Amino acid sequence: MPKKGQYDTSSMDTAINEVKNNKLGLRAAAKNPGHKETCGPSPILTLKEEQQLVKWIEELANRGFPRKKEDILNSVQQFLIENPQPNPFNNNRPGDCWFKAFLRRNPTIVQRTSEAVSNASACVCEKDIRKWFREIQDYLPIKNINMNNPSRIFNVDETGFQICPSTGKVFAGKGMTAPPMIIYPYKRIPEKIAVTVNPNWGIGRSDNGWMTSDTFYDYIKNMFYPYLVENNIQLPLVLFLDEQVRLNI
């Protein structure tokens, strides 16, 4: 016979208020962190506190500063130090078990591989960045595109595939990235390789394994545009290309 769930009173009140104010759906409220479905330890943080943590992770990722696992654990530790409450952690710092459970309770947070910054990108100064943004802000209104709507602004880049990336893992909101395309330096892509590629990704070929006008067109037509339609992204939009992509095309 299944065990009855045990609920934290404060978490229940918070969830009810969130539903009443249309800030939380019934299904999401039923999965609140205060809901204890097993005999294991409680999630420690309340529903509201975990929602604030999720919002912090997503907002920083949106601004280009995704957090690593250590950053998230450090943040929770600092919160518990500043807001003392009973917990089983060593020195108020959660461990792997808590972190895995946190990700299960909040499936919108997913792990991604961060991109290394090239020497050329690292040498760009603040003056260059501000000049670039001024020029973009002057140009986009001419095309009837509002920079305040980030869902209509995209950036594409190409990079060599690393079997063992050394940049580490970061966390961000789920569904923030358009599907990629993998390009192989083959005349004809072997079937044993093609079947290993994620079916939601694009796959192409060129003589040197880099982007060409044909593969770029194929990506826009068969991968990027369907992604825009599926996510109801308003057209027209901005697609930024770096110098390397432009020259190769």
Contacts in CASP RR format, 6 or more apart in sequence:
PFRMAT RR
TARGET T0000
AUTHOR 0000-0000-0000
METHOD contacts of the structure
MODEL  1
MPKKGQYDTSSMDTAINEVKNNKLGLRAAAKNPGHKETCGPSPILTLKEE
QQLVKWIEELANRGFPRKKEDILNSVQQFLIENPQPNPFNNNRPGDCWFK
AFLRRNPTIVQRTSEAVSNASACVCEKDIRKWFREIQDYLPIKNINMNNP
SRIFNVDETGFQICPSTGKVFAGKGMTAPPMIIYPYKRIPEKIAVTVNPN
WGIGRSDNGWMTSDTFYDYIKNMFYPYLVENNIQLPLVLFLDEQVRLNI
3 37 0 8 1.000
3 38 0 8 1.000
3 39 0 8 1.000
5 35 0 8 1.000
5 36 0 8 1.000
5 37 0 8 1.000
6 35 0 8 1.000
6 36 0 8 1.000
7 34 0 8 1.000
7 35 0 8 1.000
7 36 0 8 1.000
8 34 0 8 1.000
8 35 0 8 1.000
8 36 0 8 1.000
8 42 0 8 1.000
8 46 0 8 1.000
10 46 0 8 1.000
11 32 0 8 1.000
11 33 0 8 1.000
11 34 0 8 1.000
11 35 0 8 1.000
11 46 0 8 1.000
11 47 0 8 1.000
11 48 0 8 1.000
12 32 0 8 1.000
12 34 0 8 1.000
14 32 0 8 1.000
14 46 0 8 1.000
14 47 0 8 1.000
14 48 0 8 1.000
15 24 0 8 1.000
15 29 0 8 1.000
15 32 0 8 1.000
15 47 0 8 1.000
16 29 0 8 1.000
18 24 0 8 1.000
18 25 0 8 1.000
18 29 0 8 1.000
18 47 0 8 1.000
19 25 0 8 1.000
19 26 0 8 1.000
19 29 0 8 1.000
31 105 0 8 1.000
32 47 0 8 1.000
33 43 0 8 1.000
33 45 0 8 1.000
33 46 0 8 1.000
33 47 0 8 1.000
33 50 0 8 1.000
33 105 0 8 1.000
34 42 0 8 1.000
34 43 0 8 1.000
34 46 0 8 1.000
34 47 0 8 1.000
36 42 0 8 1.000
41 88 0 8 1.000
43 50 0 8 1.000
43 98 0 8 1.000
43 101 0 8 1.000
43 102 0 8 1.000
43 105 0 8 1.000
44 80 0 8 1.000
44 85 0 8 1.000
44 87 0 8 1.000
44 89 0 8 1.000
44 94 0 8 1.000
44 98 0 8 1.000
45 53 0 8 1.000
45 76 0 8 1.000
45 79 0 8 1.000
49 79 0 8 1.000
50 102 0 8 1.000
50 105 0 8 1.000
50 106 0 8 1.000
53 72 0 8 1.000
53 75 0 8 1.000
53 76 0 8 1.000
53 102 0 8 1.000
54 106 0 8 1.000
54 108 0 8 1.000
54 109 0 8 1.000
56 67 0 8 1.000
56 75 0 8 1.000
57 66 0 8 1.000
57 67 0 8 1.000
57 72 0 8 1.000
57 109 0 8 1.000
57 171 0 8 1.000
57 172 0 8 1.000
57 173 0 8 1.000
58 108 0 8 1.000
58 109 0 8 1.000
58 172 0 8 1.000
58 173 0 8 1.000
60 66 0 8 1.000
60 67 0 8 1.000
61 67 0 8 1.000
61 170 0 8 1.000
61 171 0 8 1.000
61 172 0 8 1.000
61 173 0 8 1.000
61 176 0 8 1.000
62 150 0 8 1.000
62 172 0 8 1.000
62 176 0 8 1.000
66 112 0 8 1.000
66 114 0 8 1.000
66 170 0 8 1.000
66 171 0 8 1.000
66 172 0 8 1.000
67 75 0 8 1.000
67 170 0 8 1.000
67 171 0 8 1.000
68 168 0 8 1.000
68 169 0 8 1.000
68 170 0 8 1.000
68 171 0 8 1.000
69 99 0 8 1.000
69 169 0 8 1.000
69 171 0 8 1.000
72 99 0 8 1.000
72 102 0 8 1.000
72 171 0 8 1.000
73 93 0 8 1.000
73 94 0 8 1.000
73 95 0 8 1.000
73 99 0 8 1.000
74 93 0 8 1.000
76 93 0 8 1.000
76 94 0 8 1.000
77 89 0 8 1.000
77 91 0 8 1.000
77 92 0 8 1.000
77 93 0 8 1.000
77 94 0 8 1.000
80 87 0 8 1.000
80 89 0 8 1.000
80 92 0 8 1.000
81 92 0 8 1.000
89 95 0 8 1.000
89 98 0 8 1.000
94 102 0 8 1.000
102 109 0 8 1.000
103 109 0 8 1.000
107 174 0 8 1.000
108 173 0 8 1.000
108 174 0 8 1.000
109 171 0 8 1.000
109 172 0 8 1.000
109 173 0 8 1.000
109 174 0 8 1.000
110 171 0 8 1.000
110 172 0 8 1.000
110 173 0 8 1.000
110 174 0 8 1.000
110 175 0 8 1.000
111 169 0 8 1.000
111 170 0 8 1.000
111 171 0 8 1.000
112 169 0 8 1.000
112 170 0 8 1.000
112 171 0 8 1.000
112 172 0 8 1.000
112 177 0 8 1.000
113 165 0 8 1.000
113 167 0 8 1.000
113 168 0 8 1.000
113 169 0 8 1.000
113 170 0 8 1.000
114 167 0 8 1.000
114 168 0 8 1.000
114 169 0 8 1.000
114 170 0 8 1.000
115 157 0 8 1.000
115 159 0 8 1.000
115 167 0 8 1.000
116 166 0 8 1.000
116 167 0 8 1.000
136 147 0 8 1.000
137 147 0 8 1.000
140 146 0 8 1.000
140 147 0 8 1.000
140 238 0 8 1.000
143 236 0 8 1.000
143 238 0 8 1.000
144 236 0 8 1.000
145 152 0 8 1.000
145 153 0 8 1.000
145 236 0 8 1.000
145 237 0 8 1.000
145 238 0 8 1.000
146 152 0 8 1.000
147 153 0 8 1.000
149 234 0 8 1.000
151 231 0 8 1.000
151 233 0 8 1.000
151 234 0 8 1.000
152 233 0 8 1.000
152 234 0 8 1.000
152 235 0 8 1.000
152 236 0 8 1.000
152 237 0 8 1.000
152 238 0 8 1.000
153 237 0 8 1.000
153 238 0 8 1.000
153 240 0 8 1.000
154 178 0 8 1.000
154 237 0 8 1.000
154 238 0 8 1.000
154 239 0 8 1.000
154 240 0 8 1.000
155 239 0 8 1.000
155 240 0 8 1.000
156 239 0 8 1.000
156 240 0 8 1.000
156 241 0 8 1.000
156 245 0 8 1.000
157 242 0 8 1.000
157 244 0 8 1.000
157 245 0 8 1.000
158 183 0 8 1.000
158 210 0 8 1.000
158 211 0 8 1.000
158 244 0 8 1.000
158 245 0 8 1.000
158 248 0 8 1.000
161 182 0 8 1.000
178 223 0 8 1.000
178 224 0 8 1.000
178 227 0 8 1.000
179 200 0 8 1.000
179 201 0 8 1.000
179 202 0 8 1.000
179 223 0 8 1.000
179 224 0 8 1.000
179 227 0 8 1.000
180 201 0 8 1.000
180 202 0 8 1.000
181 201 0 8 1.000
181 202 0 8 1.000
181 203 0 8 1.000
181 204 0 8 1.000
181 215 0 8 1.000
181 218 0 8 1.000
181 219 0 8 1.000
181 223 0 8 1.000
182 197 0 8 1.000
182 201 0 8 1.000
182 202 0 8 1.000
182 203 0 8 1.000
182 204 0 8 1.000
183 203 0 8 1.000
183 204 0 8 1.000
183 205 0 8 1.000
183 206 0 8 1.000
183 209 0 8 1.000
183 210 0 8 1.000
183 211 0 8 1.000
183 215 0 8 1.000
184 193 0 8 1.000
184 203 0 8 1.000
184 204 0 8 1.000
184 205 0 8 1.000
184 209 0 8 1.000
185 205 0 8 1.000
185 206 0 8 1.000
185 207 0 8 1.000
185 208 0 8 1.000
185 209 0 8 1.000
186 205 0 8 1.000
187 205 0 8 1.000
188 205 0 8 1.000
189 203 0 8 1.000
189 204 0 8 1.000
189 205 0 8 1.000
194 203 0 8 1.000
197 203 0 8 1.000
201 223 0 8 1.000
202 219 0 8 1.000
202 222 0 8 1.000
202 223 0 8 1.000
204 215 0 8 1.000
204 218 0 8 1.000
205 215 0 8 1.000
206 212 0 8 1.000
206 214 0 8 1.000
206 215 0 8 1.000
210 248 0 8 1.000
211 245 0 8 1.000
211 248 0 8 1.000
211 249 0 8 1.000
212 248 0 8 1.000
212 249 0 8 1.000
213 249 0 8 1.000
216 245 0 8 1.000
216 249 0 8 1.000
224 239 0 8 1.000
228 235 0 8 1.000
228 237 0 8 1.000
241 249 0 8 1.000
END
